[in-house]
Amino acid sequence: MTQPSISNLKKRAKALGIRFAKSPSPNITSENLGEFRVIDIAGNYVIRGSRFDCSLDEVAALVAEMEAA
């Protein structure tokens, strides 16, 4: 899979009522794996990547899956 454009992906995610964030920590730990977390905007709860373990490709796949639903 090609690397998705982050800005385009953020716009698509926002239209679905979700957002994603990159781990703010430069240190990798068992609780923070340095990738992304996907959050529901309305409920402010984690959809995927509770340990910042969701890759950008996984975020793109989730957005595409939610768009198709």
Backbone atoms as SQL, in Angstrom:
CREATE TABLE atoms (id INTEGER PRIMARY KEY, chain TEXT, resi INTEGER, resn TEXT, atom TEXT, x REAL, y REAL, z REAL);
INSERT INTO atoms VALUES
  (1, 'A', 1, 'MET', 'N', 0.848, -1.177, 0.000),
  (2, 'A', 1, 'MET', 'CA', 0.000, 0.000, 0.000),
  (3, 'A', 1, 'MET', 'C', 0.894, 1.241, 0.000),
  (4, 'A', 2, 'THR', 'N', 0.561, 2.231, -0.795),
  (5, 'A', 2, 'THR', 'CA', 1.342, 3.456, -0.826),
  (6, 'A', 2, 'THR', 'C', 1.026, 4.296, 0.411),
  (7, 'A', 3, 'GLN', 'N', 1.988, 5.108, 0.777),
  (8, 'A', 3, 'GLN', 'CA', 1.826, 5.956, 1.964),
  (9, 'A', 3, 'GLN', 'C', 0.759, 7.016, 1.691),
  (10, 'A', 4, 'PRO', 'N', -0.310, 7.043, 2.470),
  (11, 'A', 4, 'PRO', 'CA', -1.370, 8.036, 2.251),
  (12, 'A', 4, 'PRO', 'C', -0.917, 9.433, 2.668),
  (13, 'A', 5, 'SER', 'N', -1.518, 10.438, 2.054),
  (14, 'A', 5, 'SER', 'CA', -1.248, 11.829, 2.427),
  (15, 'A', 5, 'SER', 'C', -1.898, 12.094, 3.782),
  (16, 'A', 6, 'ILE', 'N', -1.109, 12.572, 4.728),
  (17, 'A', 6, 'ILE', 'CA', -1.631, 12.801, 6.080),
  (18, 'A', 6, 'ILE', 'C', -2.710, 13.875, 6.079),
  (19, 'A', 7, 'SER', 'N', -2.502, 14.958, 5.339),
  (20, 'A', 7, 'SER', 'CA', -3.498, 16.038, 5.339),
  (21, 'A', 7, 'SER', 'C', -4.815, 15.578, 4.730),
  (22, 'A', 8, 'ASN', 'N', -4.741, 14.809, 3.646),
  (23, 'A', 8, 'ASN', 'CA', -5.951, 14.278, 3.017),
  (24, 'A', 8, 'ASN', 'C', -6.648, 13.305, 3.958),
  (25, 'A', 9, 'LEU', 'N', -5.867, 12.481, 4.606),
  (26, 'A', 9, 'LEU', 'CA', -6.422, 11.492, 5.529),
  (27, 'A', 9, 'LEU', 'C', -7.086, 12.169, 6.724),
  (28, 'A', 10, 'LYS', 'N', -6.493, 13.258, 7.217),
  (29, 'A', 10, 'LYS', 'CA', -7.090, 13.996, 8.333),
  (30, 'A', 10, 'LYS', 'C', -8.437, 14.593, 7.943),
  (31, 'A', 11, 'LYS', 'N', -8.551, 15.123, 6.731),
  (32, 'A', 11, 'LYS', 'CA', -9.828, 15.682, 6.256),
  (33, 'A', 11, 'LYS', 'C', -10.885, 14.599, 6.148),
  (34, 'A', 12, 'ARG', 'N', -10.498, 13.452, 5.582),
  (35, 'A', 12, 'ARG', 'CA', -11.442, 12.337, 5.442),
  (36, 'A', 12, 'ARG', 'C', -11.883, 11.824, 6.811),
  (37, 'A', 13, 'ALA', 'N', -10.943, 11.741, 7.741),
  (38, 'A', 13, 'ALA', 'CA', -11.263, 11.263, 9.088),
  (39, 'A', 13, 'ALA', 'C', -12.198, 12.230, 9.798),
  (40, 'A', 14, 'LYS', 'N', -11.924, 13.517, 9.679),
  (41, 'A', 14, 'LYS', 'CA', -12.765, 14.522, 10.334),
  (42, 'A', 14, 'LYS', 'C', -14.202, 14.449, 9.829),
  (43, 'A', 15, 'ALA', 'N', -14.373, 14.207, 8.532),
  (44, 'A', 15, 'ALA', 'CA', -15.718, 14.075, 7.959),
  (45, 'A', 15, 'ALA', 'C', -16.463, 12.875, 8.536),
  (46, 'A', 16, 'LEU', 'N', -15.717, 11.887, 9.033),
  (47, 'A', 16, 'LEU', 'CA', -16.318, 10.697, 9.637),
  (48, 'A', 16, 'LEU', 'C', -16.502, 10.834, 11.145),
  (49, 'A', 17, 'GLY', 'N', -16.044, 11.951, 11.704),
  (50, 'A', 17, 'GLY', 'CA', -16.187, 12.172, 13.140),
  (51, 'A', 17, 'GLY', 'C', -15.092, 11.536, 13.964),
  (52, 'A', 18, 'ILE', 'N', -13.944, 11.286, 13.323),
  (53, 'A', 18, 'ILE', 'CA', -12.809, 10.733, 14.061),
  (54, 'A', 18, 'ILE', 'C', -11.582, 11.598, 13.801),
  (55, 'A', 19, 'ARG', 'N', -10.575, 11.409, 14.627),
  (56, 'A', 19, 'ARG', 'CA', -9.290, 12.070, 14.404),
  (57, 'A', 19, 'ARG', 'C', -8.204, 11.085, 14.789),
  (58, 'A', 20, 'PHE', 'N', -7.009, 11.346, 14.314),
  (59, 'A', 20, 'PHE', 'CA', -5.892, 10.499, 14.715),
  (60, 'A', 20, 'PHE', 'C', -4.725, 11.376, 15.119),
  (61, 'A', 21, 'ALA', 'N', -3.911, 10.846, 16.000),
  (62, 'A', 21, 'ALA', 'CA', -2.783, 11.604, 16.525),
  (63, 'A', 21, 'ALA', 'C', -1.557, 10.718, 16.600),
  (64, 'A', 22, 'LYS', 'N', -0.428, 11.305, 16.295),
  (65, 'A', 22, 'LYS', 'CA', 0.859, 10.622, 16.416),
  (66, 'A', 22, 'LYS', 'C', 1.293, 10.700, 17.868),
  (67, 'A', 23, 'SER', 'N', 1.968, 9.687, 18.328),
  (68, 'A', 23, 'SER', 'CA', 2.486, 9.666, 19.688),
  (69, 'A', 23, 'SER', 'C', 3.357, 10.887, 19.939),
  (70, 'A', 24, 'PRO', 'N', 3.124, 11.595, 21.036),
  (71, 'A', 24, 'PRO', 'CA', 3.940, 12.772, 21.340),
  (72, 'A', 24, 'PRO', 'C', 5.295, 12.421, 21.956),
  (73, 'A', 25, 'SER', 'N', 5.457, 11.193, 22.385),
  (74, 'A', 25, 'SER', 'CA', 6.673, 10.791, 23.076),
  (75, 'A', 25, 'SER', 'C', 7.735, 10.268, 22.120),
  (76, 'A', 26, 'PRO', 'N', 8.974, 10.704, 22.279),
  (77, 'A', 26, 'PRO', 'CA', 10.048, 10.173, 21.447),
  (78, 'A', 26, 'PRO', 'C', 10.543, 8.812, 21.940),
  (79, 'A', 27, 'ASN', 'N', 10.107, 8.403, 23.128),
  (80, 'A', 27, 'ASN', 'CA', 10.563, 7.146, 23.728),
  (81, 'A', 27, 'ASN', 'C', 9.540, 6.045, 23.500),
  (82, 'A', 28, 'ILE', 'N', 10.011, 4.891, 23.067),
  (83, 'A', 28, 'ILE', 'CA', 9.156, 3.728, 22.862),
  (84, 'A', 28, 'ILE', 'C', 9.122, 2.940, 24.173),
  (85, 'A', 29, 'THR', 'N', 7.901, 2.679, 24.659),
  (86, 'A', 29, 'THR', 'CA', 7.720, 1.884, 25.873),
  (87, 'A', 29, 'THR', 'C', 6.658, 0.834, 25.590),
  (88, 'A', 30, 'SER', 'N', 6.372, -0.005, 26.563),
  (89, 'A', 30, 'SER', 'CA', 5.330, -1.018, 26.372),
  (90, 'A', 30, 'SER', 'C', 3.946, -0.386, 26.271),
  (91, 'A', 31, 'GLU', 'N', 3.793, 0.821, 26.795),
  (92, 'A', 31, 'GLU', 'CA', 2.512, 1.515, 26.749),
  (93, 'A', 31, 'GLU', 'C', 2.433, 2.556, 25.635),
  (94, 'A', 32, 'ASN', 'N', 3.534, 2.809, 24.963),
  (95, 'A', 32, 'ASN', 'CA', 3.567, 3.805, 23.896),
  (96, 'A', 32, 'ASN', 'C', 4.514, 3.298, 22.821),
  (97, 'A', 33, 'LEU', 'N', 3.944, 2.785, 21.735),
  (98, 'A', 33, 'LEU', 'CA', 4.755, 2.167, 20.698),
  (99, 'A', 33, 'LEU', 'C', 5.143, 3.127, 19.576),
  (100, 'A', 34, 'GLY', 'N', 4.841, 4.424, 19.737),
  (101, 'A', 34, 'GLY', 'CA', 5.358, 5.437, 18.827),
  (102, 'A', 34, 'GLY', 'C', 4.629, 5.632, 17.524),
  (103, 'A', 35, 'GLU', 'N', 3.465, 5.042, 17.363),
  (104, 'A', 35, 'GLU', 'CA', 2.720, 5.177, 16.111),
  (105, 'A', 35, 'GLU', 'C', 1.528, 6.130, 16.294),
  (106, 'A', 36, 'PHE', 'N', 0.325, 5.695, 15.867),
  (107, 'A', 36, 'PHE', 'CA', -0.859, 6.547, 15.887),
  (108, 'A', 36, 'PHE', 'C', -1.948, 5.978, 16.779),
  (109, 'A', 37, 'ARG', 'N', -2.850, 6.875, 17.182),
  (110, 'A', 37, 'ARG', 'CA', -4.049, 6.533, 17.949),
  (111, 'A', 37, 'ARG', 'C', -5.229, 7.174, 17.217),
  (112, 'A', 38, 'VAL', 'N', -6.335, 6.431, 17.064),
  (113, 'A', 38, 'VAL', 'CA', -7.545, 6.939, 16.409),
  (114, 'A', 38, 'VAL', 'C', -8.594, 7.181, 17.476),
  (115, 'A', 39, 'ILE', 'N', -9.184, 8.394, 17.462),
  (116, 'A', 39, 'ILE', 'CA', -10.094, 8.821, 18.517),
  (117, 'A', 39, 'ILE', 'C', -11.421, 9.280, 17.935),
  (118, 'A', 40, 'ASP', 'N', -12.526, 8.888, 18.566),
  (119, 'A', 40, 'ASP', 'CA', -13.850, 9.376, 18.209),
  (120, 'A', 40, 'ASP', 'C', -13.979, 10.793, 18.753),
  (121, 'A', 41, 'ILE', 'N', -14.317, 11.744, 17.891),
  (122, 'A', 41, 'ILE', 'CA', -14.378, 13.149, 18.302),
  (123, 'A', 41, 'ILE', 'C', -15.521, 13.404, 19.280),
  (124, 'A', 42, 'ALA', 'N', -16.705, 12.895, 18.991),
  (125, 'A', 42, 'ALA', 'CA', -17.875, 13.177, 19.827),
  (126, 'A', 42, 'ALA', 'C', -17.749, 12.568, 21.223),
  (127, 'A', 43, 'GLY', 'N', -17.319, 11.328, 21.292),
  (128, 'A', 43, 'GLY', 'CA', -17.240, 10.651, 22.580),
  (129, 'A', 43, 'GLY', 'C', -15.879, 10.739, 23.246),
  (130, 'A', 44, 'ASN', 'N', -14.870, 11.208, 22.508),
  (131, 'A', 44, 'ASN', 'CA', -13.505, 11.333, 22.994),
  (132, 'A', 44, 'ASN', 'C', -12.983, 10.015, 23.565),
  (133, 'A', 45, 'TYR', 'N', -13.205, 8.927, 22.822),
  (134, 'A', 45, 'TYR', 'CA', -12.679, 7.631, 23.229),
  (135, 'A', 45, 'TYR', 'C', -11.837, 7.037, 22.102),
  (136, 'A', 46, 'VAL', 'N', -10.938, 6.162, 22.474),
  (137, 'A', 46, 'VAL', 'CA', -10.016, 5.547, 21.518),
  (138, 'A', 46, 'VAL', 'C', -10.739, 4.459, 20.735),
  (139, 'A', 47, 'ILE', 'N', -10.628, 4.538, 19.421),
  (140, 'A', 47, 'ILE', 'CA', -11.198, 3.520, 18.541),
  (141, 'A', 47, 'ILE', 'C', -10.158, 2.438, 18.259),
  (142, 'A', 48, 'ARG', 'N', -8.949, 2.867, 17.938),
  (143, 'A', 48, 'ARG', 'CA', -7.831, 1.956, 17.670),
  (144, 'A', 48, 'ARG', 'C', -6.534, 2.589, 18.135),
  (145, 'A', 49, 'GLY', 'N', -5.593, 1.746, 18.488),
  (146, 'A', 49, 'GLY', 'CA', -4.270, 2.226, 18.829),
  (147, 'A', 49, 'GLY', 'C', -4.154, 2.783, 20.234),
  (148, 'A', 50, 'SER', 'N', -4.748, 2.126, 21.195),
  (149, 'A', 50, 'SER', 'CA', -4.713, 2.639, 22.566),
  (150, 'A', 50, 'SER', 'C', -3.288, 2.789, 23.093),
  (151, 'A', 51, 'ARG', 'N', -2.367, 2.012, 22.545),
  (152, 'A', 51, 'ARG', 'CA', -0.961, 2.128, 22.957),
  (153, 'A', 51, 'ARG', 'C', -0.131, 2.808, 21.857),
  (154, 'A', 52, 'PHE', 'N', -0.783, 3.647, 21.070),
  (155, 'A', 52, 'PHE', 'CA', -0.137, 4.293, 19.923),
  (156, 'A', 52, 'PHE', 'C', 0.540, 3.231, 19.062),
  (157, 'A', 53, 'ASP', 'N', -0.219, 2.171, 18.741),
  (158, 'A', 53, 'ASP', 'CA', 0.330, 1.048, 17.991),
  (159, 'A', 53, 'ASP', 'C', -0.341, 0.855, 16.628),
  (160, 'A', 54, 'CYS', 'N', -0.963, 1.875, 16.118),
  (161, 'A', 54, 'CYS', 'CA', -1.664, 1.813, 14.837),
  (162, 'A', 54, 'CYS', 'C', -0.809, 2.540, 13.781),
  (163, 'A', 55, 'SER', 'N', -0.414, 1.828, 12.720),
  (164, 'A', 55, 'SER', 'CA', 0.396, 2.458, 11.679),
  (165, 'A', 55, 'SER', 'C', -0.471, 3.388, 10.824),
  (166, 'A', 56, 'LEU', 'N', 0.176, 4.232, 10.043),
  (167, 'A', 56, 'LEU', 'CA', -0.558, 5.141, 9.170),
  (168, 'A', 56, 'LEU', 'C', -1.365, 4.360, 8.133),
  (169, 'A', 57, 'ASP', 'N', -0.827, 3.258, 7.647),
  (170, 'A', 57, 'ASP', 'CA', -1.571, 2.412, 6.710),
  (171, 'A', 57, 'ASP', 'C', -2.817, 1.823, 7.369),
  (172, 'A', 58, 'GLU', 'N', -2.717, 1.460, 8.644),
  (173, 'A', 58, 'GLU', 'CA', -3.880, 0.940, 9.371),
  (174, 'A', 58, 'GLU', 'C', -4.924, 2.031, 9.576),
  (175, 'A', 59, 'VAL', 'N', -4.476, 3.253, 9.824),
  (176, 'A', 59, 'VAL', 'CA', -5.401, 4.383, 9.958),
  (177, 'A', 59, 'VAL', 'C', -6.129, 4.584, 8.627),
  (178, 'A', 60, 'ALA', 'N', -5.390, 4.554, 7.518),
  (179, 'A', 60, 'ALA', 'CA', -5.986, 4.731, 6.194),
  (180, 'A', 60, 'ALA', 'C', -6.995, 3.620, 5.891),
  (181, 'A', 61, 'ALA', 'N', -6.670, 2.395, 6.268),
  (182, 'A', 61, 'ALA', 'CA', -7.590, 1.276, 6.051),
  (183, 'A', 61, 'ALA', 'C', -8.859, 1.446, 6.880),
  (184, 'A', 62, 'LEU', 'N', -8.736, 1.914, 8.117),
  (185, 'A', 62, 'LEU', 'CA', -9.903, 2.145, 8.967),
  (186, 'A', 62, 'LEU', 'C', -10.789, 3.230, 8.370),
  (187, 'A', 63, 'VAL', 'N', -10.179, 4.321, 7.910),
  (188, 'A', 63, 'VAL', 'CA', -10.954, 5.416, 7.296),
  (189, 'A', 63, 'VAL', 'C', -11.683, 4.887, 6.055),
  (190, 'A', 64, 'ALA', 'N', -11.004, 4.150, 5.212),
  (191, 'A', 64, 'ALA', 'CA', -11.633, 3.601, 4.007),
  (192, 'A', 64, 'ALA', 'C', -12.769, 2.650, 4.367),
  (193, 'A', 65, 'GLU', 'N', -12.575, 1.843, 5.389),
  (194, 'A', 65, 'GLU', 'CA', -13.604, 0.908, 5.860),
  (195, 'A', 65, 'GLU', 'C', -14.825, 1.668, 6.360),
  (196, 'A', 66, 'MET', 'N', -14.605, 2.736, 7.114),
  (197, 'A', 66, 'MET', 'CA', -15.719, 3.513, 7.652),
  (198, 'A', 66, 'MET', 'C', -16.436, 4.291, 6.531),
  (199, 'A', 67, 'GLU', 'N', -15.705, 4.736, 5.525),
  (200, 'A', 67, 'GLU', 'CA', -16.323, 5.420, 4.387),
  (201, 'A', 67, 'GLU', 'C', -17.210, 4.477, 3.578),
  (202, 'A', 68, 'ALA', 'N', -16.797, 3.228, 3.496),
  (203, 'A', 68, 'ALA', 'CA', -17.541, 2.230, 2.720),
  (204, 'A', 68, 'ALA', 'C', -18.805, 1.775, 3.438),
  (205, 'A', 69, 'ALA', 'N', -18.829, 1.903, 4.749),
  (206, 'A', 69, 'ALA', 'CA', -19.976, 1.426, 5.548),
  (207, 'A', 69, 'ALA', 'C', -21.181, 2.326, 5.408);
